[in-house]
Amino acid sequence: MAVVSEKRGSTTTSRTPLVRWTVVPHTPALVLVGYCGEEPAAIIERDAGQRYRLVSCRGAELGSFDTISEAQSSFERELRG
């Protein structure tokens, strides 16, 4: 996930992302873990239908999406309430 930066005059400020997504290495299929701070909060994985499944780290299925960015956006919207 990209860090959003704003440039005002000669000063650049950076906003910390709500969720930091990392790829899990050495897995047979693409798996991303979303962290809120240091705690894992959600997992995005490829399902059998070649969609991206979003699951909370508590095990609740949060949806199935066509793209990774749709899954990420959906989770971040839920966190913002």
ZAMIBA-620345 format. One record per atom (N, C-alpha, C): residue number from 1; residue in one letter; atom name; x, y, z. Coordinates in steps of 0.1 Angstrom, whole numbers, always signed. Example, Ala and Ser with C-alpha at 12.3 -4.5 7.8 and 13.67 -1.06 7.14 Angstrom:
<volum zakol="1" guti="a" doba="N" x="+132" y="-57" z="+78"/>
<volum zakol="1" guti="a" doba="CA" x="+123" y="-45" z="+78"/>
<volum zakol="1" guti="a" doba="C" x="+132" y="-33" z="+78"/>
<volum zakol="2" guti="s" doba="N" x="+128" y="-22" z="+71"/>
<volum zakol="2" guti="s" doba="CA" x="+137" y="-11" z="+71"/>
<volum zakol="2" guti="s" doba="C" x="+129" y="+0" z="+79"/>
***
This chain:
<volum zakol="1" guti="m" doba="N" x="+8" y="-12" z="+0"/>
<volum zakol="1" guti="m" doba="CA" x="+0" y="+0" z="+0"/>
<volum zakol="1" guti="m" doba="C" x="+9" y="+12" z="+0"/>
<volum zakol="2" guti="a" doba="N" x="+6" y="+22" z="-8"/>
<volum zakol="2" guti="a" doba="CA" x="+14" y="+34" z="-10"/>
<volum zakol="2" guti="a" doba="C" x="+11" y="+43" z="+2"/>
<volum zakol="3" guti="v" doba="N" x="+21" y="+50" z="+6"/>
<volum zakol="3" guti="v" doba="CA" x="+20" y="+61" z="+15"/>
<volum zakol="3" guti="v" doba="C" x="+16" y="+74" z="+8"/>
<volum zakol="4" guti="v" doba="N" x="+5" y="+80" z="+13"/>
<volum zakol="4" guti="v" doba="CA" x="+0" y="+92" z="+7"/>
<volum zakol="4" guti="v" doba="C" x="+9" y="+104" z="+12"/>
<volum zakol="5" guti="s" doba="N" x="+14" y="+112" z="+2"/>
<volum zakol="5" guti="s" doba="CA" x="+22" y="+123" z="+6"/>
<volum zakol="5" guti="s" doba="C" x="+15" y="+136" z="+0"/>
<volum zakol="6" guti="e" doba="N" x="+16" y="+146" z="+8"/>
<volum zakol="6" guti="e" doba="CA" x="+11" y="+159" z="+4"/>
<volum zakol="6" guti="e" doba="C" x="+23" y="+169" z="+3"/>
<volum zakol="7" guti="k" doba="N" x="+24" y="+177" z="-7"/>
<volum zakol="7" guti="k" doba="CA" x="+35" y="+186" z="-8"/>
<volum zakol="7" guti="k" doba="C" x="+29" y="+201" z="-7"/>
<volum zakol="8" guti="r" doba="N" x="+33" y="+208" z="+3"/>
<volum zakol="8" guti="r" doba="CA" x="+28" y="+222" z="+4"/>
<volum zakol="8" guti="r" doba="C" x="+41" y="+231" z="+5"/>
<volum zakol="9" guti="g" doba="N" x="+42" y="+239" z="-5"/>
<volum zakol="9" guti="g" doba="CA" x="+54" y="+247" z="-6"/>
<volum zakol="9" guti="g" doba="C" x="+67" y="+239" z="-7"/>
<volum zakol="10" guti="s" doba="N" x="+76" y="+241" z="+2"/>
<volum zakol="10" guti="s" doba="CA" x="+88" y="+233" z="+2"/>
<volum zakol="10" guti="s" doba="C" x="+88" y="+222" z="+12"/>
<volum zakol="11" guti="t" doba="N" x="+77" y="+220" z="+19"/>
<volum zakol="11" guti="t" doba="CA" x="+77" y="+210" z="+30"/>
<volum zakol="11" guti="t" doba="C" x="+68" y="+198" z="+25"/>
<volum zakol="12" guti="t" doba="N" x="+73" y="+186" z="+27"/>
<volum zakol="12" guti="t" doba="CA" x="+66" y="+174" z="+24"/>
<volum zakol="12" guti="t" doba="C" x="+62" y="+167" z="+36"/>
<volum zakol="13" guti="t" doba="N" x="+49" y="+165" z="+38"/>
<volum zakol="13" guti="t" doba="CA" x="+44" y="+157" z="+50"/>
<volum zakol="13" guti="t" doba="C" x="+39" y="+144" z="+45"/>
<volum zakol="14" guti="s" doba="N" x="+39" y="+134" z="+54"/>
<volum zakol="14" guti="s" doba="CA" x="+34" y="+121" z="+50"/>
<volum zakol="14" guti="s" doba="C" x="+24" y="+116" z="+60"/>
<volum zakol="15" guti="r" doba="N" x="+14" y="+110" z="+55"/>
<volum zakol="15" guti="r" doba="CA" x="+3" y="+104" z="+64"/>
<volum zakol="15" guti="r" doba="C" x="+5" y="+89" z="+65"/>
<volum zakol="16" guti="t" doba="N" x="+5" y="+84" z="+77"/>
<volum zakol="16" guti="t" doba="CA" x="+7" y="+70" z="+79"/>
<volum zakol="16" guti="t" doba="C" x="-6" y="+62" z="+74"/>
<volum zakol="17" guti="p" doba="N" x="-4" y="+52" z="+66"/>
<volum zakol="17" guti="p" doba="CA" x="-15" y="+44" z="+61"/>
<volum zakol="17" guti="p" doba="C" x="-23" y="+38" z="+73"/>
<volum zakol="18" guti="l" doba="N" x="-36" y="+36" z="+71"/>
<volum zakol="18" guti="l" doba="CA" x="-44" y="+30" z="+82"/>
<volum zakol="18" guti="l" doba="C" x="-41" y="+16" z="+83"/>
<volum zakol="19" guti="v" doba="N" x="-38" y="+9" z="+72"/>
<volum zakol="19" guti="v" doba="CA" x="-34" y="-5" z="+73"/>
<volum zakol="19" guti="v" doba="C" x="-21" y="-7" z="+64"/>
<volum zakol="20" guti="r" doba="N" x="-12" y="-15" z="+70"/>
<volum zakol="20" guti="r" doba="CA" x="+0" y="-18" z="+62"/>
<volum zakol="20" guti="r" doba="C" x="-1" y="-32" z="+57"/>
<volum zakol="21" guti="w" doba="N" x="-1" y="-34" z="+44"/>
<volum zakol="21" guti="w" doba="CA" x="-3" y="-47" z="+38"/>
<volum zakol="21" guti="w" doba="C" x="+11" y="-53" z="+34"/>
<volum zakol="22" guti="t" doba="N" x="+13" y="-66" z="+38"/>
<volum zakol="22" guti="t" doba="CA" x="+26" y="-72" z="+34"/>
<volum zakol="22" guti="t" doba="C" x="+22" y="-86" z="+27"/>
<volum zakol="23" guti="v" doba="N" x="+31" y="-90" z="+18"/>
<volum zakol="23" guti="v" doba="CA" x="+29" y="-103" z="+11"/>
<volum zakol="23" guti="v" doba="C" x="+36" y="-114" z="+20"/>
<volum zakol="24" guti="v" doba="N" x="+29" y="-125" z="+22"/>
<volum zakol="24" guti="v" doba="CA" x="+34" y="-136" z="+29"/>
<volum zakol="24" guti="v" doba="C" x="+44" y="-144" z="+20"/>
<volum zakol="25" guti="p" doba="N" x="+56" y="-145" z="+23"/>
<volum zakol="25" guti="p" doba="CA" x="+66" y="-152" z="+14"/>
<volum zakol="25" guti="p" doba="C" x="+64" y="-167" z="+15"/>
<volum zakol="26" guti="h" doba="N" x="+68" y="-174" z="+5"/>
<volum zakol="26" guti="h" doba="CA" x="+69" y="-189" z="+5"/>
<volum zakol="26" guti="h" doba="C" x="+55" y="-195" z="+6"/>
<volum zakol="27" guti="t" doba="N" x="+45" y="-189" z="+1"/>
<volum zakol="27" guti="t" doba="CA" x="+31" y="-195" z="+0"/>
<volum zakol="27" guti="t" doba="C" x="+28" y="-199" z="-14"/>
<volum zakol="28" guti="p" doba="N" x="+21" y="-210" z="-16"/>
<volum zakol="28" guti="p" doba="CA" x="+18" y="-214" z="-30"/>
<volum zakol="28" guti="p" doba="C" x="+9" y="-205" z="-38"/>
<volum zakol="29" guti="a" doba="N" x="+1" y="-197" z="-31"/>
<volum zakol="29" guti="a" doba="CA" x="-8" y="-187" z="-37"/>
<volum zakol="29" guti="a" doba="C" x="-6" y="-174" z="-30"/>
<volum zakol="30" guti="l" doba="N" x="-10" y="-163" z="-37"/>
<volum zakol="30" guti="l" doba="CA" x="-8" y="-150" z="-32"/>
<volum zakol="30" guti="l" doba="C" x="-16" y="-148" z="-19"/>
<volum zakol="31" guti="v" doba="N" x="-9" y="-143" z="-8"/>
<volum zakol="31" guti="v" doba="CA" x="-15" y="-141" z="+4"/>
<volum zakol="31" guti="v" doba="C" x="-10" y="-128" z="+10"/>
<volum zakol="32" guti="l" doba="N" x="-18" y="-118" z="+14"/>
<volum zakol="32" guti="l" doba="CA" x="-14" y="-106" z="+20"/>
<volum zakol="32" guti="l" doba="C" x="-20" y="-105" z="+34"/>
<volum zakol="33" guti="v" doba="N" x="-12" y="-100" z="+43"/>
<volum zakol="33" guti="v" doba="CA" x="-17" y="-97" z="+57"/>
<volum zakol="33" guti="v" doba="C" x="-17" y="-82" z="+59"/>
<volum zakol="34" guti="g" doba="N" x="-28" y="-78" z="+64"/>
<volum zakol="34" guti="g" doba="CA" x="-30" y="-63" z="+67"/>
<volum zakol="34" guti="g" doba="C" x="-28" y="-61" z="+82"/>
<volum zakol="35" guti="y" doba="N" x="-19" y="-52" z="+86"/>
<volum zakol="35" guti="y" doba="CA" x="-16" y="-49" z="+100"/>
<volum zakol="35" guti="y" doba="C" x="-21" y="-35" z="+103"/>
<volum zakol="36" guti="c" doba="N" x="-27" y="-35" z="+115"/>
<volum zakol="36" guti="c" doba="CA" x="-31" y="-22" z="+121"/>
<volum zakol="36" guti="c" doba="C" x="-21" y="-20" z="+133"/>
<volum zakol="37" guti="g" doba="N" x="-12" y="-12" z="+131"/>
<volum zakol="37" guti="g" doba="CA" x="-1" y="-11" z="+140"/>
<volum zakol="37" guti="g" doba="C" x="+8" y="-23" z="+139"/>
<volum zakol="38" guti="e" doba="N" x="+10" y="-30" z="+150"/>
<volum zakol="38" guti="e" doba="CA" x="+18" y="-43" z="+150"/>
<volum zakol="38" guti="e" doba="C" x="+9" y="-55" z="+149"/>
<volum zakol="39" guti="e" doba="N" x="-4" y="-54" z="+151"/>
<volum zakol="39" guti="e" doba="CA" x="-13" y="-65" z="+151"/>
<volum zakol="39" guti="e" doba="C" x="-19" y="-69" z="+138"/>
<volum zakol="40" guti="p" doba="N" x="-19" y="-81" z="+134"/>
<volum zakol="40" guti="p" doba="CA" x="-25" y="-85" z="+121"/>
<volum zakol="40" guti="p" doba="C" x="-40" y="-83" z="+123"/>
<volum zakol="41" guti="a" doba="N" x="-46" y="-78" z="+112"/>
<volum zakol="41" guti="a" doba="CA" x="-61" y="-75" z="+113"/>
<volum zakol="41" guti="a" doba="C" x="-69" y="-82" z="+102"/>
<volum zakol="42" guti="a" doba="N" x="-63" y="-85" z="+90"/>
<volum zakol="42" guti="a" doba="CA" x="-70" y="-91" z="+80"/>
<volum zakol="42" guti="a" doba="C" x="-61" y="-98" z="+70"/>
<volum zakol="43" guti="i" doba="N" x="-66" y="-107" z="+63"/>
<volum zakol="43" guti="i" doba="CA" x="-59" y="-115" z="+53"/>
<volum zakol="43" guti="i" doba="C" x="-66" y="-114" z="+39"/>
<volum zakol="44" guti="i" doba="N" x="-59" y="-112" z="+29"/>
<volum zakol="44" guti="i" doba="CA" x="-64" y="-113" z="+15"/>
<volum zakol="44" guti="i" doba="C" x="-57" y="-125" z="+8"/>
<volum zakol="45" guti="e" doba="N" x="-65" y="-134" z="+3"/>
<volum zakol="45" guti="e" doba="CA" x="-60" y="-145" z="-4"/>
<volum zakol="45" guti="e" doba="C" x="-68" y="-148" z="-16"/>
<volum zakol="46" guti="r" doba="N" x="-62" y="-155" z="-25"/>
<volum zakol="46" guti="r" doba="CA" x="-68" y="-159" z="-38"/>
<volum zakol="46" guti="r" doba="C" x="-77" y="-171" z="-35"/>
<volum zakol="47" guti="d" doba="N" x="-90" y="-171" z="-39"/>
<volum zakol="47" guti="d" doba="CA" x="-98" y="-182" z="-37"/>
<volum zakol="47" guti="d" doba="C" x="-99" y="-191" z="-50"/>
<volum zakol="48" guti="a" doba="N" x="-106" y="-202" z="-49"/>
<volum zakol="48" guti="a" doba="CA" x="-106" y="-212" z="-60"/>
<volum zakol="48" guti="a" doba="C" x="-112" y="-206" z="-73"/>
<volum zakol="49" guti="g" doba="N" x="-121" y="-195" z="-71"/>
<volum zakol="49" guti="g" doba="CA" x="-127" y="-189" z="-83"/>
<volum zakol="49" guti="g" doba="C" x="-119" y="-178" z="-88"/>
<volum zakol="50" guti="q" doba="N" x="-106" y="-177" z="-84"/>
<volum zakol="50" guti="q" doba="CA" x="-97" y="-166" z="-88"/>
<volum zakol="50" guti="q" doba="C" x="-101" y="-152" z="-85"/>
<volum zakol="51" guti="r" doba="N" x="-108" y="-151" z="-74"/>
<volum zakol="51" guti="r" doba="CA" x="-112" y="-138" z="-68"/>
<volum zakol="51" guti="r" doba="C" x="-103" y="-136" z="-55"/>
<volum zakol="52" guti="y" doba="N" x="-104" y="-124" z="-50"/>
<volum zakol="52" guti="y" doba="CA" x="-96" y="-121" z="-38"/>
<volum zakol="52" guti="y" doba="C" x="-106" y="-121" z="-26"/>
<volum zakol="53" guti="r" doba="N" x="-103" y="-130" z="-16"/>
<volum zakol="53" guti="r" doba="CA" x="-112" y="-132" z="-5"/>
<volum zakol="53" guti="r" doba="C" x="-105" y="-124" z="+7"/>
<volum zakol="54" guti="l" doba="N" x="-114" y="-116" z="+14"/>
<volum zakol="54" guti="l" doba="CA" x="-109" y="-108" z="+25"/>
<volum zakol="54" guti="l" doba="C" x="-115" y="-115" z="+38"/>
<volum zakol="55" guti="v" doba="N" x="-106" y="-118" z="+47"/>
<volum zakol="55" guti="v" doba="CA" x="-110" y="-125" z="+59"/>
<volum zakol="55" guti="v" doba="C" x="-104" y="-117" z="+71"/>
<volum zakol="56" guti="s" doba="N" x="-112" y="-115" z="+81"/>
<volum zakol="56" guti="s" doba="CA" x="-106" y="-109" z="+93"/>
<volum zakol="56" guti="s" doba="C" x="-97" y="-119" z="+100"/>
<volum zakol="57" guti="c" doba="N" x="-88" y="-115" z="+108"/>
<volum zakol="57" guti="c" doba="CA" x="-79" y="-124" z="+116"/>
<volum zakol="57" guti="c" doba="C" x="-87" y="-131" z="+127"/>
<volum zakol="58" guti="r" doba="N" x="-99" y="-128" z="+129"/>
<volum zakol="58" guti="r" doba="CA" x="-108" y="-135" z="+138"/>
<volum zakol="58" guti="r" doba="C" x="-115" y="-146" z="+131"/>
<volum zakol="59" guti="g" doba="N" x="-114" y="-147" z="+118"/>
<volum zakol="59" guti="g" doba="CA" x="-120" y="-157" z="+110"/>
<volum zakol="59" guti="g" doba="C" x="-133" y="-154" z="+102"/>
<volum zakol="60" guti="a" doba="N" x="-138" y="-142" z="+104"/>
<volum zakol="60" guti="a" doba="CA" x="-150" y="-138" z="+97"/>
<volum zakol="60" guti="a" doba="C" x="-147" y="-134" z="+82"/>
<volum zakol="61" guti="e" doba="N" x="-154" y="-140" z="+73"/>
<volum zakol="61" guti="e" doba="CA" x="-153" y="-137" z="+59"/>
<volum zakol="61" guti="e" doba="C" x="-159" y="-123" z="+57"/>
<volum zakol="62" guti="l" doba="N" x="-151" y="-114" z="+51"/>
<volum zakol="62" guti="l" doba="CA" x="-156" y="-100" z="+49"/>
<volum zakol="62" guti="l" doba="C" x="-160" y="-97" z="+34"/>
<volum zakol="63" guti="g" doba="N" x="-157" y="-106" z="+25"/>
<volum zakol="63" guti="g" doba="CA" x="-161" y="-104" z="+12"/>
<volum zakol="63" guti="g" doba="C" x="-152" y="-111" z="+2"/>
<volum zakol="64" guti="s" doba="N" x="-156" y="-111" z="-11"/>
<volum zakol="64" guti="s" doba="CA" x="-149" y="-116" z="-22"/>
<volum zakol="64" guti="s" doba="C" x="-148" y="-105" z="-33"/>
<volum zakol="65" guti="f" doba="N" x="-137" y="-102" z="-38"/>
<volum zakol="65" guti="f" doba="CA" x="-135" y="-91" z="-47"/>
<volum zakol="65" guti="f" doba="C" x="-127" y="-94" z="-60"/>
<volum zakol="66" guti="d" doba="N" x="-129" y="-86" z="-70"/>
<volum zakol="66" guti="d" doba="CA" x="-123" y="-89" z="-83"/>
<volum zakol="66" guti="d" doba="C" x="-108" y="-85" z="-82"/>
<volum zakol="67" guti="t" doba="N" x="-105" y="-75" z="-74"/>
<volum zakol="67" guti="t" doba="CA" x="-91" y="-70" z="-74"/>
<volum zakol="67" guti="t" doba="C" x="-86" y="-69" z="-59"/>
<volum zakol="68" guti="i" doba="N" x="-73" y="-69" z="-57"/>
<volum zakol="68" guti="i" doba="CA" x="-67" y="-67" z="-44"/>
<volum zakol="68" guti="i" doba="C" x="-71" y="-53" z="-39"/>
<volum zakol="69" guti="s" doba="N" x="-70" y="-43" z="-48"/>
<volum zakol="69" guti="s" doba="CA" x="-72" y="-29" z="-43"/>
<volum zakol="69" guti="s" doba="C" x="-87" y="-28" z="-38"/>
<volum zakol="70" guti="e" doba="N" x="-97" y="-35" z="-44"/>
<volum zakol="70" guti="e" doba="CA" x="-110" y="-34" z="-40"/>
<volum zakol="70" guti="e" doba="C" x="-111" y="-40" z="-26"/>
<volum zakol="71" guti="a" doba="N" x="-105" y="-51" z="-23"/>
<volum zakol="71" guti="a" doba="CA" x="-105" y="-58" z="-10"/>
<volum zakol="71" guti="a" doba="C" x="-98" y="-49" z="+0"/>
<volum zakol="72" guti="q" doba="N" x="-87" y="-43" z="-3"/>
<volum zakol="72" guti="q" doba="CA" x="-80" y="-34" z="+6"/>
<volum zakol="72" guti="q" doba="C" x="-89" y="-22" z="+10"/>
<volum zakol="73" guti="s" doba="N" x="-95" y="-16" z="+0"/>
<volum zakol="73" guti="s" doba="CA" x="-104" y="-4" z="+2"/>
<volum zakol="73" guti="s" doba="C" x="-116" y="-7" z="+10"/>
<volum zakol="74" guti="s" doba="N" x="-122" y="-19" z="+8"/>
<volum zakol="74" guti="s" doba="CA" x="-133" y="-23" z="+16"/>
<volum zakol="74" guti="s" doba="C" x="-130" y="-24" z="+30"/>
<volum zakol="75" guti="f" doba="N" x="-118" y="-31" z="+33"/>
<volum zakol="75" guti="f" doba="CA" x="-114" y="-32" z="+47"/>
<volum zakol="75" guti="f" doba="C" x="-111" y="-19" z="+54"/>
<volum zakol="76" guti="e" doba="N" x="-105" y="-10" z="+47"/>
<volum zakol="76" guti="e" doba="CA" x="-101" y="+3" z="+53"/>
<volum zakol="76" guti="e" doba="C" x="-114" y="+11" z="+55"/>
<volum zakol="77" guti="r" doba="N" x="-124" y="+10" z="+46"/>
<volum zakol="77" guti="r" doba="CA" x="-137" y="+17" z="+48"/>
<volum zakol="77" guti="r" doba="C" x="-144" y="+12" z="+61"/>
<volum zakol="78" guti="e" doba="N" x="-143" y="-1" z="+63"/>
<volum zakol="78" guti="e" doba="CA" x="-149" y="-7" z="+75"/>
<volum zakol="78" guti="e" doba="C" x="-142" y="-2" z="+88"/>
<volum zakol="79" guti="l" doba="N" x="-129" y="-1" z="+87"/>
<volum zakol="79" guti="l" doba="CA" x="-122" y="+4" z="+99"/>
<volum zakol="79" guti="l" doba="C" x="-125" y="+19" z="+102"/>
<volum zakol="80" guti="r" doba="N" x="-127" y="+27" z="+92"/>
<volum zakol="80" guti="r" doba="CA" x="-131" y="+41" z="+94"/>
<volum zakol="80" guti="r" doba="C" x="-145" y="+43" z="+99"/>
<volum zakol="81" guti="g" doba="N" x="-153" y="+32" z="+97"/>
<volum zakol="81" guti="g" doba="CA" x="-167" y="+33" z="+102"/>
<volum zakol="81" guti="g" doba="C" x="-176" y="+40" z="+94"/>
***
